[in-house]
Every structure is written in C-alpha cells, then in structure tokens.
Amino acid sequence: MRKIAVFASGSGTNFQAIIDSIETGHLAAEVALLVCDKPNAFAIERAKQHKVDVLQFVPKNFENKQAFEKMILQQLKALNVEWIILAGYMRLIGETLLEAYEGRIVNIHPSLLPSFSGKDAIEQAFDAKVKVTGVTIHFVDAGMDTGPIIAQAPIFIESTDTIASVREKIQAVEHQLYPQVLKELLHDQKVEREV
C-alpha cells in the first residue's frame, strides 16, 4: 500500500475526499501525514477525526523555504512517504521537495489549466465571463500550476451561476476526479485525460 502525505492550507475538502475514498476501499493508500502551514485550518480537525498525524508549521518561523522544506522532508522520510498530494496547499513547492519527490508530487487546481492559474482561479474564471472552466490534476514543477497535466474535467458556467455555485460544481467534480486519478497513478494504471 502506497504511503502518501497530503499538504493542505484550508478547509481540507479534497483531503476529506481522499480519506473517504481510502476508507471505502476505493483507493488503496495510507495517508501517513497531513502537512499544514495554517494553524487554524479545518484540515487539521479532519486529520484528527481520522487519526492522521499532522505536521503543522508556521513558515515565518523559519529562515526561508529551504529550511522548512528540509524539516518537512525529514518527517516524510521518517514515515516512508512515497507521494506528496497537494490539496489546497497555497504555497509553491521549492527545490528541496521537488528534487526529493521528482515526478511524485501531484496538485489539483480549480480551472482548466493553463487558463486561470494561481490564486482565486474560480473568481478569475467567473470575472472573465467564460462559459466553461473546470478542474485540472497535474504533476508539480517549479512553476505556478505549470507542471504536466494528468487529467482535466470541464464545468459549465450558466448565466444563473454565482461564484459560490461555481465553487460547489468544481468541488463536486474535484471530490470524484482526484481520488480516481490518484488510484490510477498510485497503481501505475493509464490515466485517461479528459478535456
């Protein structure tokens, strides 16, 4: 069974979807660690409810990104973590983790990349008045949402939609797509690319 670490900064809905998928037997993996950079993130409560160990840290307490990533890396190695799964982690991954986990860091992003990369992607799409946005799962590289795309799924924006309703549509797709793609990735199956 593959050992994964989930990195999250917020409410942790995708983290929850991964946990649920594991608990129902759909995804054969073990979440060895939740890594969180926000002390009040609800993802931490979710981890406690499911008895997942938490590594919580405050980035400003470290000299630089390399310093806190070295600390994270030590924990990941101690737990024999094989994959890093980003689920609403709002920091760019630095060289320390990229080198140690090359080709084994995955992110989910709430748009059809390369459109609307970076923060507030749902708001960006809504403000641009596009008819279609979506969800992208991709490998992580040194850029902002620039790594190779693994899978995508579209979301249609209707004239009656609000930012909140678009977010709900996106999360509904994320919570289905992410566990499915992880299942295929972690078990070396071919991942279907939906566009």
N, C-alpha and C positions, 0 to 999 in steps of 0.2 A: 504494500500500500504506500502510495506516494505521500511524503510529508510536505505540507505547504505552509507558508506564512502569508497571512493576509494583512495588507497595510491599509489603514483607513484613517480618515481625519474627521468624519462626521457621524451621521446617524447610523450608518452601517447596514443599510437595507440590502446591498449586494452581498455583504458578509453574511447576513442572515440567510439569504437565498442559497449561498454555498453551504452553510451549516445544514439547512433544511434538506438540501439535496444529498448530503452525506448521511444524515440521519435516516432518510427514507431508503437508503441503499442505491440511489441512482448514481452517485459519484463515489467511487472507491478512493478516498483520500483521507488524510488526517490533518486537521488544522492544528499544527504544533504551536502556533503563536499568532497573536494579534499584535501588530506594531502600530502604535498610535501616537501622533505628535500633538494631540489636543487633550488636555486633562479632563475636559468636560464632555468629550464626545460620547454620544449614546452607544456607539460601537463597543465601548468598554463594558457597559452594562450587559450588552448582548453576549459578549465573551464570557463574563462571569456566570450568566444564566446557563451557559453550555459548558462550563468548566474548561474553557480555553485559556491558557496562560496569556498574560498581557505584558508587553514591553511598552511602557508609556514613558515618553521623554519630552523635554522642553528644548527645542532646538537652540534657543538663545542662551541656554546654559552651557553650550559647547562653543569651543573656539571657532569652529567652522563646520561645514557639511561633512568634510572628510572625517572629522573627529566623531561626530555622532553616527556616521555610517560605519566606522570601524567598530564602535560599540555594538551596533545592530548586527553586524557581520559575525562578531564573536558569539552572540546569542544564537544566530541562525546555525552556525557551525556546530555549536554545542548540542543543538536539538536535531542535527542531521537533516535540516530543511533542504529540499531539492528544488522547489519552485517558489518564487515570490509572485503573489497575486495582488495587484493593486485594485482596490475597491473604494474609490472616493478618497484616495490619498492625494492631498493637494500640494505635493512637493515634487520637483523634478528629482529623479534618481541620479545620483552622482557616480563618478568614475569608480569609486570603491566597490559599490554593489554591482554596477554594470559589468565590471571585469570578473567578479566572483561568480556571477549568475548569468553570464552571457547566453542569450537565447532561451533563458528560463525565467524571464520577468514578463508578465502579461498585464495589460491595462484594459479597462473598459471606459469608453468615452461616449457621452450623450449627444453625438452628432454623426453624420456620415462624413468621416474624415476623407479628404483633407479640409472640407468645409468646417468652419466654426471650431477651430482648435482652441486650446487654452481654457481659461475660466469662463463661467457663465455661458456655456455653449447653447443651452436651451433658450436663454434670453436673447443671445445673438441671433439664433435662427428665427425666433418669433419676431424680433425687431426688423429683421431683413424681409419679413413677409413671404418667406419661402413656403411652398406647398408641401414639400417633403423634407423631413430631416430623418433622424434615426439613431441607431446605436452601432458603434464600432468596437470590436475587440482587436487589439494589436499587440505585437511584441514591443518592448520598450527599448529605445535607444537614447542617446544623449540629448535629443531634441525634445521640443514640446509637442507631444502627440504625433510624432513623425515616424515611428517605427513601422515595420512591415505589417500590413493589415492581414488578420486571420479570418475574420468574419464580419459581415455587416447585415443589418436588417432595417428596412425603411419604416418610418412613421409618417402618416399623412396628417397634415395640419388643416383642419377645417376652418371655415370663416367664423364659426361659433366658439372655437377653442380659445382658452386663456393660457397664460404661461403655466398656471397650476395644472390645467387639464393636459397640456402637452407633457409636462413633467410626469404626470400619472401614466400616460401612454408609454412614455420612454421607460419608466421604471418597470412597468408590466413586462415589456419586451426584454429588458436587461435581466430580470429575475428568471426568465426562461432560458435566454440565449447563453448567459455566462456559464451556468453550471453545465449546459450541454457542450459548449466549446471546451471547457476545462476537462470534461470527461474524455473527449476525443484527444485532446492534447496530452493529457497525463497517461493515456493508454496507447499513444502513438497511432491513433486511427487518423484517417484522412479527414480533415475538417472541410466541410462544404462552405464555399464562400458565397454568401447571399448578398446581392446588391439590388 
